[in-house]
């Protein structure tokens, strides 16, 4: 019985640690290792199905039944509407499997911030907020 209590406590501690880590990391952008002239992780207008933004493009990989995707769509649309030269492009994960594999998308929403050439400069997984998006954009468009 004592071993069962220890196992239960261990599971609760691990689950709590995972939940705290997930809460901290969700929606936080991290810079990619792409150099200023790198085109290895670049997306073209043809791949996106629409033109790139003059300053930056916010690419969102979503799925149909993803609640955080809907909330993220609202945030990214608002940022794109109020930031000159920034475009928001939402891609359905199921119909863009080649891009999902290429960019190692493991969950939705996954967000990519592209510079004006289509090079991926930042990425995030999970729902994000306006402040995090604007911070990532500031380093791309400055």
C-alpha positions as a printed NumPy array, in Angstrom:
array([[  0.   ,   0.   ,   0.   ],
       [  2.833,   2.392,   0.847],
       [  4.371,   1.847,  -2.614],
       [  1.037,   2.738,  -4.189],
       [  0.951,   6.067,  -2.337],
       [  4.53 ,   6.832,  -3.406],
       [  3.662,   6.007,  -7.04 ],
       [  0.555,   8.199,  -6.875],
       [  2.519,  11.128,  -5.447],
       [  5.204,  10.678,  -8.127],
       [  2.579,  10.737, -10.897],
       [  0.938,  13.872,  -9.464],
       [  4.306,  15.649,  -9.165],
       [  5.306,  14.734, -12.742],
       [  1.913,  15.758, -14.145],
       [  2.09 ,  19.081, -12.308],
       [  5.626,  19.727, -13.572],
       [  4.55 ,  18.94 , -17.14 ],
       [  1.506,  21.203, -16.85 ],
       [  3.609,  24.105, -15.55 ],
       [  6.189,  23.638, -18.302],
       [  3.44 ,  23.508, -20.93 ],
       [  1.79 ,  26.652, -19.543],
       [  5.102,  28.516, -19.648],
       [  6.163,  27.383, -23.134],
       [  2.851,  27.493, -25.046],
       [  2.669,  30.342, -27.518],
       [  6.21 ,  31.574, -26.826],
       [  8.192,  32.269, -29.955],
       [ 11.749,  31.076, -30.332],
       [ 14.161,  32.31 , -32.948],
       [ 15.288,  29.915, -35.658],
       [ 18.892,  29.427, -36.727],
       [ 18.383,  30.798, -40.228],
       [ 20.991,  33.243, -41.411],
       [ 20.123,  36.54 , -43.066],
       [ 20.354,  35.081, -46.584],
       [ 19.189,  31.529, -45.858],
       [ 16.479,  30.077, -48.05 ],
       [ 16.551,  26.552, -46.599],
       [ 13.495,  27.153, -44.455],
       [ 11.808,  29.643, -46.734],
       [  8.221,  29.498, -47.931],
       [  7.142,  30.896, -51.264],
       [  3.878,  32.559, -52.202],
       [  3.079,  29.48 , -54.294],
       [  3.451,  27.163, -51.3  ],
       [  1.27 ,  29.443, -49.17 ],
       [ -1.368,  29.963, -51.827],
       [ -1.141,  33.756, -51.471],
       [  1.45 ,  36.489, -51.522],
       [  3.892,  37.175, -48.7  ],
       [  3.567,  40.277, -46.556],
       [  5.794,  43.213, -47.496],
       [  7.442,  43.174, -44.053],
       [  6.48 ,  39.799, -42.555],
       [  4.049,  36.902, -42.839],
       [  2.413,  35.079, -39.933],
       [  1.809,  31.454, -40.948],
       [ -0.551,  29.405, -38.792],
       [ -0.914,  25.631, -39.143],
       [ -4.372,  24.706, -37.833],
       [ -6.767,  21.809, -37.681],
       [-10.539,  21.826, -37.948],
       [-11.432,  20.92 , -34.366],
       [ -8.684,  22.862, -32.598],
       [-10.058,  25.404, -30.102],
       [ -6.665,  27.113, -29.508],
       [ -6.417,  27.52 , -33.306],
       [ -9.571,  29.639, -33.353],
       [ -8.292,  31.877, -30.551],
       [ -4.909,  32.199, -32.264],
       [ -6.587,  33.079, -35.575],
       [ -8.302,  36.037, -33.912],
       [ -5.013,  37.297, -32.423],
       [ -3.039,  36.929, -35.663],
       [ -5.777,  38.515, -37.792],
       [ -5.895,  41.493, -35.422],
       [ -2.113,  41.929, -35.487],
       [ -2.014,  41.666, -39.293],
       [ -4.848,  44.19 , -39.685],
       [ -3.135,  46.757, -37.458],
       [  0.472,  46.25 , -38.572],
       [  1.33 ,  47.615, -42.024],
       [  3.046,  45.115, -44.325],
       [  2.149,  42.062, -42.231],
       [ -0.042,  39.274, -43.601],
       [ -1.667,  36.333, -41.793],
       [ -1.936,  33.02 , -43.656],
       [ -3.724,  30.054, -42.094],
       [ -2.99 ,  26.603, -43.497],
       [ -4.989,  23.461, -42.774],
       [ -2.569,  20.849, -41.42 ],
       [ -4.386,  17.945, -43.097],
       [ -4.103,  19.398, -46.594],
       [ -0.498,  20.583, -46.275],
       [  1.207,  17.383, -45.114],
       [  4.414,  18.091, -47.048],
       [  4.849,  21.402, -45.195],
       [  3.909,  19.731, -41.9  ],
       [  6.753,  17.256, -42.374],
       [  9.177,  19.852, -43.694],
       [  8.69 ,  22.167, -40.698],
       [  8.278,  19.358, -38.147],
       [  4.837,  20.5  , -37.016],
       [  3.812,  18.226, -34.147],
       [  0.66 ,  19.983, -32.934],
       [ -1.714,  22.765, -33.813],
       [ -1.59 ,  25.622, -33.746],
       [  2.013,  25.936, -34.838],
       [  3.038,  29.434, -35.877],
       [  5.855,  30.591, -38.135],
       [  6.973,  34.19 , -38.515],
       [  8.479,  34.772, -41.951],
       [ 10.498,  37.77 , -43.027],
       [  9.773,  39.601, -46.285],
       [ 11.696,  36.929, -48.259],
       [  9.698,  34.081, -46.744],
       [ 12.494,  32.845, -44.464],
       [ 11.298,  31.433, -41.135],
       [ 12.66 ,  33.635, -38.338],
       [ 10.554,  32.534, -35.347],
       [  8.225,  29.677, -34.447],
       [  5.841,  28.813, -31.643],
       [  3.503,  25.977, -30.758],
       [  0.258,  26.472, -28.907],
       [ -2.038,  29.446, -28.495],
       [ -0.248,  32.767, -28.291],
       [ -1.124,  36.323, -27.378],
       [ -0.697,  39.695, -29.034],
       [  2.367,  40.673, -26.964],
       [  4.331,  37.586, -28.005],
       [  3.432,  38.046, -31.674],
       [  4.402,  41.733, -31.652],
       [  7.695,  40.907, -29.953],
       [  8.564,  38.313, -32.606],
       [  7.523,  40.699, -35.386],
       [  9.646,  43.528, -33.946],
       [ 12.822,  41.5  , -34.362],
       [ 11.896,  40.508, -37.927],
       [ 10.769,  43.871, -39.27 ],
       [ 13.339,  46.143, -37.625]])
